[in-house]
Amino acid sequence: MKRKQQLRECVLHCFSDEPCEKPLELQNLSHREWTGLLHWLDVSGLALYFLDRIKELQLQTLLPPKVLTRLEQNLHDNHERTQGMIVESVAIQQQFQKANLSYATLKGFSLTPHSVPKPELRHQFDLDYLIAPRSASRARKVLEDRGYRLYAISGRSWEFKRDESPGHIRNFYKNLPCRSVELHLEAERPGHQSLLERVEIRELHGIAMPVLSPVDLFIGQGLHAYKHICSEFSRTSHLLEFRRHVLSRRGDVAFWKDVQSRAEQDPQTSVGLGIVTLLITNIMGDFAPEALTDWTVRRLPPLLRLWVNLYGRQIVFGDTPGSKLYLVLQKTLESEGLRQDRSVRQGLLPSRLPSLVVRASANETLRIKISRYHLQTRFVLSRSRFHVVEGLRYVRESYRWRQHVSRVSG
């Protein structure tokens, strides 16, 4: 492994049940190595979890004073940011409930305490809600009345933004006015009970908040991690949070029976949970009970296990903006009869330009307009370079993959 990947693996081993000597390898890193590692910790979503774990292990002396100070400041800023998002979420949900909408909170705050010990340790980009199709138009009006505007529609997801501004890494944890909300319209499946019919009401942050049932929450979290593995870049924090959720339920036999009963209704769900579980196991060691692995990991087709073994570490410890190695996985999934949302060709050669980073606003000045165009141009060039470089890498890896497959088949 490259040096930077070795350091990232040291970080992840801090979260193992027995960290052993791995974290000690973080001693005596150069300033350049710490700069690179801190950037990865930010984009992977692990920075604040890492700080909390280092304190728990009483290993603060491993960190240079400037690094420790920087992480402490990030934690302080993210605490304020989280509180701001909580206030906004409560205000939105009060309006949802006043309008008698059928909805549930997704991800985010609903992951506490099983996956996230303290909300301020999680870096959250937006607020997500599952909405019944019949409530979608009224939910949109609630958001627009609060100053949001519809930014993009992707499948059944509606993205709204308010006070949008160009993101910058130095403001990553800041409590800025910009807010983002996603409404996920629930798919209507005849003959299947709606997720919204199984919601639970939990008292969170001073409001009776509808959240997914424990089984639906777990499956949704696992499939969210799987979705990101099947994309260009996967945040490592999703895997850590899923691992914590599994460990918190490890001895709950009835829970795992319910999960299996619900998941086995869809082959994609069993495969997705199996890939996520195997990937975490390969990197951090055994953690999942047999009640989960028996019908997920152990039933994975050989080629899917091979992909995890060959490319798993590159996915977990990779840099932004990621890679196209997921297309190898996608082709393998298709060969196993698992339909994907878009073709490999679409992932390899996009048919349209990237979406706007920042949309035009009313009465914007010439200076802001020029800045916005400059930012968009840089983004388009960056994405073009990514598609060229990673496209060529995909061609090379496809050839290597076929060689591996032929050896396995032979």
MOTATA-V668046 format. One line per field, one symbol per residue. ss: DSSP state (2 for helix, 1 for strand, 0 for the rest). burial: b if it has 24 or more other C-alpha atoms within 12 Angstrom, else e. A space follows every 10 residues. Layout:
ss: ???
burial: ???
//
This chain:
ss: 0022222222 2220000000 0222220000 2222222222 2222002222 2222220002 2200222222 2222222222 2222222222 2222222200 0011110222 2000000022 2000001111 1022222222 2222200011 1111001111 1100000022 2000000011 1111100000 0000222201 1111001111 1002222222 2222222220 0000022222 2222222200 0022222222 2220002222 2222222222 2222000002 2220002220 0222222222 2222220000 0000022222 2222200000 0002222200 0000000000 0000022222 2222222222 2222222222 2222222222 2222222220
burial: eeebebbbbb bbbbbbeeee eebeebeeee eeebeebbbb bbbbbbbbbb bbbbeeeebb ebbeeebbeb bbebbebbbe bbbbbbebbb ebbebbeeee bbbbbbbbbb bbbbbbebbb bbbbbbbbbb bbbebbebbb ebbeebebbb beeeeebbbb bbebebeeee ebbbbbebbb bbbbbbeeee eeebbbeebe eeebeeeebb bbbbbbbbbb bbbbbbbbbb bbbbbbbbbb bbbbbbbbbe eeeebbeebb ebbeeebbbb bbbbbbbbbb bbbbeebbbe bbbebbbeeb bebbbbbbbb bbbbbbbbbb bbbbbbbbbb bbbeeeeeee eeebeebbee eeeeeebbbe eeeeeeeeee ebeeeeeeee eebeebbeeb beebeebbee beeeeeeeee
//
